Amino acid sequence: MTTQSNTPAGWYPDPHGAPQTLRYWDGVQWTENTNNQQQGVPQVPQQQTAAPDARVQRQVQQQAGVAPSGAGGGTLFTEPVLVVNQKAKLIELTNEYKVMDQSGNQIGSVVQVGQSALRKVVRFLASIDQFLTHRLEIRDAYGQPQLLLTRPAKFLKSRVIVTRPDGQPVGEIVQQNMIGKINFAMNVNGQQVGAIKAENWRAWNFAIVDHADNEVARITKTWEGLAKTMFTTADNYVLQIHYQLPEPLLSLVVATALTVDTALKQDARGFG
């Protein structure tokens, strides 16, 4: 089977396994669940979820103002709400984020990759983060890369390149202005398919719109308290996707929740 984003969830011949082996496709990606065809058609695997995390629910409902919604498919690309929390560090040398659903179940992570020891020393000694190239991997709950983000070294405006793990291009997220409310364009093959619009000059909250300027998602920065904000570099966001989006817009919107911090907020710690 050639897997596409619109392939329905179900059991299919395992593309990586032995003959007569089935592997479960969840509608977005291959899972770890396999079964031998001689044993009959297996049941759909049940997703194991932990008890709701009260802190995450408070972050979503009270701080971000997002009303509870029905559960999604349990993956980065099928959940209506993504909670993106940066790991708090006194000294930030590597960007790391935990991605959860609205109940606090971890469904992914984001890790900065490709940093040498010298790069970390330079980052520690000098506030020149915005002039350095950033590379991040968006990984699923199993630690498998789903998207790669590259922000080339910049001087004024940011550009983030989004690709699949195999190098296939998805699109670009390009900063449009430097003064006032910051906007980004989401481009695919040179054509704009959407935009990210800051709702205030501090660039804390963003509306994400499609090519027709209809809002399809929203990013809200959540406040973690004065002490944590003063002494750590952690930034936390809630991404609310209003309805299931087509590709490649969906992948760009998911990438946007991380791109906003890497492309724009990092500058607030440097020369921005």
N, C-alpha and C positions, 0 to 999 in steps of 0.2 A: 504494500500500500504506500502510495506517495502521500505523506501527511501534510495537510493544509490546515489553516486556522479554522476552516469551516467544516472539517471532517468531524462527524458526530462521535461522541464518546462511545467506547465499546471495546470488545475483544477482537484483536486482529493478529495475523501471523507475525511472530516476533522478527523484526528486521535484523536483530543482532543475535538471535538465539538459534537453538538446534531445530531441525525439521519437526513439525507437528507441535511446536510450542506456540502458545498464544501469549500476548502481552497486552495489558490494558492501556488504551489511549484515552486520556481524560478530557479530550476536546481541544487541548492546547499542546500537550507534551506526553511522551511515553512515561509511564509510572514504573515502580519497582515490582508490580504485581504480575506474575506469570502463571501459566497453567498448561498442562499437557492436554492436547485435544482428545486423547484417548479417555480422559477422565470425564468427558462431557463438557457442556457449556458451563463455565463457572459463573458465580454470582458477581455482581458489581461490587468491587471492594468498598468497604465502608470507611469513610475518613474519620480518624480518631481526633477528637477535639478535647482540649482541656476545659476546665471550668473558666467562665469569663473572667478576665482580669479587670478588677474594679478601676485601677488606675488608667488603663487604656480606655475603658468605657467613659470615664470622666473626661479624658483628653478629647475624645471624639464628640461626645454629646454636650458637655458643658463648655469646654474651652474652644472647640471648633464650631459648635452650634449645629452639628450634623445629627439629624434624627435617626434612630435605629431603623435599619432596613433589613430586608430578607437576606439570608446567607447566600453567598455566591458559590462558585465552584471550588473554592479552596486554593486557588493559584493566583499568581501575580496578575494574570490577565483575565480572571473571571470574577474577581471580588469588586463590589461597588465602592468599597472604602478601603484605602490603604493607609496605614499609620507608619510613618517613616521617622524613626528616632535615631539620632546620631549618638554614638557611644561617647559619654562624657569623659573628657580628658583635660587634665590641668595644662598639659603641653600637647598640642595637636601636631603629630608628625605623619600620621596616616589617617585618612578619612575612612570611617567604618559606620555603617548604618544597619539597623535591624528593621525589617519590614514585617508588619503584622496585619491581620484583618481587624475588623472593628471589635472583636471579642478578645483580642490579645494573643491569638494563635500566631506563632511565627510562620510565615509562608515564604520568606525570602530574606536576602541580605544584599548589601552593597559593600564592596571592598575595593579600596584603592590598590592598584597593582603597578608593577614596573618601577618602583622607587629603589634606587641604589642607596647604599649607606651614605655616600657623599651627598646625595640629594637630601636625605633626612637631616644631615648636619647643617646644610645650607638653609633648610627650612627652619631649623631651630634658631640659628644665629641671626638670620636676616628676615625681615618682613617683606619678602618678594614673591609671595605665593602666586599672585596673579600673573607673574611673568613666566611661570613654569608650566609645562605641559602636564595635564592631569589625565589619568586613565583609570576608569572604574569598571568593575564587573557587576552586573545585576544577576544574582544567583537565585535559584529556586530553593525550596525547603530542603532539597537533597544536596545542595551545594553545587549544582550544575549551572554553568553560565547560560543565561538566556539573552542578555543584551550586553554589548560593550559600548562604553561611552568614552570618547576622547575629546578633551578640550585642549587644542593646541595653545602654545604659549601666546599670550596676548599682551597688548599694550593699552588699548582703549576699549574696544568692543569684543565680546565673547562670541565664540562659535563652537558648538558641540556637535561632534559627528557620532551618529548612532548606527551601529552595525549588529548583525547576528554574530553568534560565536564563530561561524565558518567564514566570516568576512563579508558576507552579503550585505550591501548597504540598505539601511532603512530610511534614513533621512538626516536632516541637519536642523539644529535649533540655533538661530542666529539673533544676537542682540541688535535691536534697531536704533536705539537712542541712548544717550548718556545723561541727559538732563531731564528732571521731572519724573513722571511715572514711567518706569522702565518697561519696555515691551520687547518680546521676542517673537520672531517668525518661525513657524515649523514648515520646512521645505522638503519636498520629495521630488527628485529629478528636476530641480530647478523651479518647480511650481509650489506656491504657497498653499498648504492644505489646512492651516490653522494658525493661531496666534496665542501668546501668553501675555496677559495684560495685568500689570501691577495696579492695584486699586488705591495705593497711596505711595508717597515719595520714598518711604522707608522700605518698600518692597517686601512687606511681610505677607500680604494676601494677594492671590492672583486668580483671575478668571481665565479659563482656557476656552477658546472659541474655535469653531470650524471655519471652513473657507467662506461660509455665508454669514459669519459673525454671530452664529448662534452658540450660546454657552453650552458646552458639553461636559465640563468638569470644573473643579475649583480646588485651589490649594490654600490652606489656612495654616499660618505659623501659630503654634501653641506656646503659651508662656509657662516656663518651668519654675518660676520663682526667682527672686532677686539674688539669693545666695548662689544658686547654681549658675545663673546667667553671668554673674560677676567673676566667678572663679573657674569656670570651665568653658569650653568652646562648643558645647553641644547645641545643635539646632534640631527642633522637632516640628514635623509637619503632618497634616492630615490631607490626603488626596481623596476627594469625592468625585466619582465618575457617575454622571446622571443616568446613562443607559449604555448598553453594550455597543461599543464602537467598532467600526470596520478597521482592518489593517490597511496601510501601515499607521493610520492615525492612532490606534490604540497603543501600539508600542511607543510612539512618540510621546503620548500623554503620560504613560507609565514612566518613561525615562525623564520626563519633565520634572517630576517630583524630586528627583535627585539632582537634575541639572540646575535648577534654580539655586540651590545651595552652592554647588561647585562653581557655577559661572558668575554668580552675582554676589552672594553673601560673603564669600571668601574675601572679596575686595574690602569689605568693611573692617577686616582685620589687617589689611595691608595699606595700600595707598589710595583705596577707593573713597 
